[in-house]
Amino acid sequence: MREIVFDTETTGLDPKTGDRMVEIGCVEMVGRVETGNTFHAYYNPERDMPAAAEAVHGLSISFLETKQLFSEGVDELLEFLGDSPLVAHNAGFDFSFLNAELERIGREPISFDRMVDTVAIARKKHPGAKLSLDALCTRYGVDRSHRVKHGALLDAELLAQVYVELTGGRQIGLELASERVSTSIVEGTTDRASSGSDTNSRVRRQPRPHSPTVDELARHREFMAGINDAVWAR
């Protein structure tokens, strides 16, 4: 199944009071696996940028006023979204801004039936725990060291990894411990993370012979000959 994980950045908290969407980032997933296809765009909000909002995402009005209007890039965005379910963190917020932009230019809003809210999923799975994207990245070992400020595409990429974990998916950076140990022993390398000790200090045994000896074969034939009324001899 195709799904789109997305995030938005805005001028504020409420599109009903004139706040606008200024950035959107989308990540395509098929079968809960990222395909590598993404969509990213900045939009000129045609208004000022409050200092509090700029402190969150770092997008100044001098930067945004050179970007396209939402109406100029809407078709490309809608083509990427298609009819897929849309996954977002606190999705009601992102849906409200996206739909406000669509309604402002006379386009049909996106149905809330397509909404998948990772906050709601996390609340059921981890009741009482912190539910921010940062907190969930920490819980699931998702590397967010490069996240200095909020950014729509970066946050969508982080959320895609968190979403997989929330829905029981894969371990990040999965590698079988037994495979690491066997490789280190064969190649004479050290892997403290998998074995807890320096494998170079281990004494490696020579492979044991697995073929039967002449004496073993003779004793086996003698044993088989002594079986009375053997099924294979009928």
C-alpha positions in Angstrom: 0.0 0.0 0.0 1.2 3.5 -0.9 1.3 6.1 1.9 2.6 9.6 2.1 4.3 10.8 5.3 4.3 14.6 5.4 5.0 17.6 7.5 4.3 21.4 7.2 5.8 24.6 8.5 3.7 27.6 9.0 3.6 31.3 10.1 1.6 30.3 13.3 -0.8 28.0 14.9 -4.2 28.8 13.4 -5.1 29.2 9.7 -8.5 30.7 10.7 -6.7 33.8 12.0 -4.6 34.3 8.9 -1.7 32.0 9.5 -0.3 30.4 6.3 1.6 27.3 5.3 5.1 28.1 4.1 6.7 24.7 3.6 5.7 21.1 3.0 7.8 18.0 2.8 6.5 14.6 1.8 8.0 11.1 1.8 6.5 8.2 -0.3 6.3 4.8 1.3 5.1 1.5 -0.2 4.5 -1.4 2.1 6.0 0.7 5.0 9.3 1.0 3.1 10.6 4.4 1.8 10.8 4.4 -2.0 13.2 7.4 -2.2 10.6 9.6 -3.8 10.0 12.8 -2.0 8.3 16.1 -2.6 9.4 19.4 -1.0 8.3 23.0 -1.6 8.4 26.5 0.0 5.6 28.9 -0.5 5.4 32.7 -0.3 2.8 33.3 2.5 2.1 36.9 1.3 2.3 38.2 4.8 4.9 38.7 7.6 6.7 36.0 9.6 6.3 36.3 13.3 9.5 36.1 15.2 8.3 33.1 17.3 7.6 31.1 14.2 10.9 32.0 12.6 12.7 30.9 15.7 11.2 27.4 15.3 11.9 26.8 11.6 14.3 29.5 10.6 12.3 30.6 7.5 12.4 34.4 7.1 10.0 36.4 5.0 13.0 37.7 3.0 13.7 34.1 2.0 10.1 33.1 1.4 9.0 36.1 -0.6 11.1 34.9 -3.5 9.3 31.5 -3.6 6.2 30.5 -5.5 2.7 31.0 -4.3 0.8 28.0 -3.2 -1.6 28.4 -6.1 1.3 28.1 -8.5 2.6 24.8 -7.2 -0.7 23.1 -6.0 -1.1 20.8 -9.0 2.4 19.3 -8.6 1.7 18.8 -4.9 -1.7 17.1 -5.4 -0.2 14.9 -8.1 2.4 13.6 -5.7 -0.2 13.1 -2.9 -2.5 11.2 -5.2 -5.3 9.4 -3.3 -2.9 7.8 -0.8 -3.4 7.9 3.0 -1.5 10.9 4.5 0.5 10.3 7.7 1.5 13.2 9.9 2.4 13.9 13.5 -0.5 15.7 15.2 -2.1 15.3 11.8 -5.1 17.6 12.5 -2.8 20.6 12.5 -1.2 19.8 9.2 -4.5 18.9 7.5 -6.1 22.1 8.7 -3.3 24.2 7.1 -3.2 22.2 3.9 -7.0 22.4 3.5 -7.0 26.1 4.3 -4.6 26.7 1.4 -6.7 24.6 -0.9 -9.9 26.3 0.1 -8.3 29.7 -0.3 -7.8 29.0 -4.0 -11.1 27.3 -4.6 -9.8 23.7 -4.6 -11.5 20.7 -2.9 -10.1 20.0 0.6 -8.5 16.7 1.4 -10.8 14.3 3.2 -10.0 13.6 6.8 -10.7 10.0 6.1 -7.3 9.8 4.6 -5.6 11.1 7.8 -3.3 8.9 9.8 -2.2 10.6 13.0 1.0 9.2 14.6 0.3 11.0 17.8 -2.9 9.0 18.2 -1.0 5.8 17.4 1.8 6.7 19.9 -0.7 7.6 22.6 -2.3 4.1 22.4 1.0 2.3 22.3 2.8 4.4 25.0 0.1 5.9 27.3 1.5 8.6 29.6 4.8 8.9 27.7 6.1 11.9 25.9 4.7 12.0 22.4 6.8 14.6 20.6 8.7 13.6 17.5 12.0 14.2 19.3 10.8 11.9 22.2 9.7 9.2 19.8 13.0 9.4 17.9 14.8 8.9 21.2 12.6 6.0 22.1 13.1 4.2 18.8 16.8 5.1 18.2 16.1 7.3 15.2 19.1 9.5 14.6 18.0 13.2 14.8 21.4 14.7 15.5 21.2 16.8 12.3 17.9 18.3 13.3 18.9 21.8 14.5 15.6 23.5 13.6 12.3 22.2 12.3 12.2 21.5 8.6 9.2 19.9 6.8 11.1 17.4 4.7 13.6 16.5 7.4 10.8 16.0 9.9 8.8 13.9 7.4 11.9 11.7 6.9 12.3 11.2 10.7 8.6 10.6 11.1 8.6 7.9 8.4 11.1 5.9 10.4 9.1 6.5 13.6 5.9 5.4 11.9 7.4 2.1 10.9 8.4 1.4 14.5 5.0 2.5 15.8 3.3 0.1 13.5 5.6 -2.8 14.5 8.0 -2.6 11.7 11.7 -3.1 11.5 14.7 -2.4 13.8 16.7 0.5 12.5 20.0 -0.5 11.1 19.1 -4.2 11.6 22.0 -6.6 11.4 22.0 -10.1 12.8 24.4 -10.3 15.8 25.3 -13.9 14.9 26.3 -12.9 11.4 28.6 -10.1 12.9 30.2 -12.6 15.3 30.8 -15.2 12.6 32.3 -12.7 10.2 34.6 -11.3 12.9 35.9 -14.8 13.7 36.4 -15.8 10.1 38.1 -12.6 9.1 40.0 -12.1 12.4 38.4 -8.7 13.1 37.2 -7.2 16.3 33.5 -6.6 17.0 33.0 -5.5 20.6 29.5 -4.4 19.9 28.3 -7.9 19.1 30.5 -10.1 21.3 31.4 -7.9 24.2 35.1 -8.9 23.9 38.1 -8.7 21.5 37.7 -11.7 19.1 41.3 -11.4 18.1 42.2 -12.9 21.5 40.2 -16.0 20.9 42.0 -19.2 19.9 40.4 -20.5 16.6 40.1 -24.2 16.3 40.8 -26.1 13.1 37.6 -27.3 11.3 36.6 -30.8 12.6 36.5 -33.5 9.9 32.9 -34.5 9.2 33.4 -37.5 6.8 33.3 -41.0 8.5 36.6 -42.9 8.8 37.1 -46.3 7.2 36.8 -47.9 10.6 33.5 -46.1 11.3 32.1 -47.3 7.9 33.0 -50.9 8.7 31.4 -50.8 12.1 28.3 -49.2 10.6 27.9 -52.0 8.0 28.4 -54.6 10.8 25.7 -52.9 12.8 23.2 -52.8 9.9 23.8 -56.4 9.0 22.9 -57.5 12.6 19.3 -56.0 12.3 16.8 -58.8 11.9 13.9 -58.4 9.4 15.0 -54.9 8.4 12.3 -52.9 6.5 14.8 -51.8 3.8 15.8 -55.4 3.1 12.2 -56.6 2.3 
